[in-house]
Amino acid sequence: MGYEGNETFLLLGGGGMIGQQIAYEIARELNPKRIIVCALTQDEANSTVKKVKRDFKGIKLRAVAGNVFVRHEWSPSSGGKPVSPGDLTKTEERREALFDDTFGKIEDAYPHSELVWLIEEYAPDVIIDSINTATAISYQDVYSASKLAKKKLGSLKAALCERPSGVSESTGDDTNGHASQAELVESSLRVFEEVLSLQSVPQLVRHVLLINRAMREVGTRLYLKVGTTGTGGMGLNIPYTHSEDSPSAQLMEKTAVAFAQTGLLYLMARTLGGPAVKEFKPAAMVGYADIGYRQIKVKDTGKIGRPGSNVKLYSSRSEPLGGTGKLRLRPPRKGRIGYRTKGDLQLAVVNTGENGVFTKGEFQAITNMHQMEFITPEEIAGQAVLEIIGSNTGYDVIAAIDGASMNPTYRAGHLRHFAIEELGKLEEEKHIPSVALGELGPPELGKLLWEAYLLHKVYEKEKGTKQNELDKVLAKSKDDLAHEVFAYLKSDERDQLRNTIVSVGLPILGSDGKSLIRGPYIRIHERKNDDTVPYEQKEVDEWADRGWVDLRPENMERWRQRFLKMKQAAERIRERGSAAFTREGYLSDEIKIGVVVGWIFNNELKQYRIK
């Protein structure tokens, strides 16, 4: 069956060169139900919609403005006054919100996200993300912010330890031109808050987790990322660094973030229940949009003017250059500039979109053979359409990594059996069970292993009897299971067993639900740094469910139901032959604790590899 179309497409970064061309190709080739074009500004989104409507009048398009890396209420799509990227850290309230949205619970950040709002509002079947995420995150410039924070810290230390004369400790009065301690504290706090909010990897992780969760909730079938190599396919010796040193640390961070995102998308592609995930990585400069004779805008770095204004054409002048002295790099912030302007600088330039505008000389250099060279948006858009309809273009980076990944081997499987047998022999020699340390996964893993072990020991198959361990458990009521397992654990001869369990931070909740056997440490996964925590019954139930050895009847009933499903799956093996050997199958009458917990992850928690 061929591709039938009639799908909703959400284009993130729809105002850029690639986004515009993908929108055009979708309208021309795919018979879309509608296309949602999202760009940072309304003008950018409207420009793409206008271009597509000009040639395809019957296509439903919607232009939406929003910054997918921040809160919905800070974006134009909320209907309120948008917050520009440069103003995001200007108030304490926003800095606090940025920190919470990055480092706090994802459940709290989720309803505020502009990205989540877009996905839930339009429920797209396909998302094409052509935002240069690596640039958006890495070019917040944590390097400059960190240097400023270090400088502020030095000033604050000097003020606190060696308060200079003329500086008032409390009033802020300053007779020598120095900042007061209060001012230094306030400015230092601000820059440190900014540094915390500008860390790229935490932002990226949260971004990917948010988009994955939102896509799963609305049933998106395909996520196609148009990513970047960060250097246009060149190496560490890239000479094109946006006026930074070569090699540029900021540019290297861009590459690091770009490939960190690829790694996270690789994981997303291997997660059950999510969309198909693909990524393109153009390894050349993408260009170009148009050519013209125009004024030149000052970039945000503002190295030769005021950001957002036009570059000015100044009359030059000569001045003496001595052997030593001071060289002014820019005009004073106040007062006369000292140079006569002749209007705006205008040049013949080629517009390369995100990379900026280049003169003929710059364009010749960057696109020269063995330099960055270039690829056109139309070529990328054409391949994107082929991937959307199900063709294999060979350009999907995620598929390439899949093909190059080293997977489990037969030899390792054979050695697994040997290692488990040797561990079993050591257990018997030392009379100490090797069950769980609690360090491999969340406390839930250790909890399940210890509970399975206790059931195995209490209902271990006796020699000469036919009734196996699973049948013994199934023959008991939940109350009997709870009482017998708890009695086994509390007996004097189980002192070493009890001590081992609680010593790795896993408390034991008794069958009555009111007694807690514990050691000095208790693992609660979301409260790693707290010495004490308040609780009510709901917290006890949650902690027991996610990490404590729980011997209450309700939990024993969960184990009975698990063993019943395992037994039913095993009974079908003879009837179905090799087809029965799936993740639902459990091939033993014994309670093999690691295999049992693996079965729970595979079938109950749905946490398993799909490739």
ABEGO torsion letter per residue (X at the ends): XBBAEGBBBBBBGAABAAAAAAAAAAAAAAGBABBBBBBABAAAAAAAAAAAAAABAABBBBBBBEBAABBAAABAAAGBBBBBAAAAAABAAAAAAAAAAAABBAAAAAAABAAAAAAAAAGBABBBBABBAAAAAAAAGAAAAAAAAAAAAAAAAAAAABBBBGBBAAAGBBAAGBBBAAAAAAAAAAAAAAAAAABAAAAAAAAAAAAAAAAAAAGBABBBBBBBAGAGGBBAABABAGGBBOBBAAAAAAAAAAAAAAAAAAAAAABBGBBBBBBBBBBBBBOBABBBBBBBBBBAAGAAEBBGBBBBBBBBBBBBBBABEBBBABBBABEBAGBBBAEBBBBBBBBAEAAEBBBAAAAAAAABBGBAEBBBAAAAAAAAAAAAAGBBAGABAAAAAAAABBBBBAAAAAAAAAAAAAAAAAAAAAGBBBABAGAABBAAAAAAAAAAAAAAAAABBBBGBABBAAAAAAABBAAAAAAAAAAAAABAAAAAAAAAAAAAGBBBBBAAGABBBBBABBBBAABAABABBBBBAAAAAAAAAAABBBABAAAAAAAAAAAAAAAAAAAAAAAAEAAABBAABBABABBBAAAAAAAAAAAAAGBBBAX
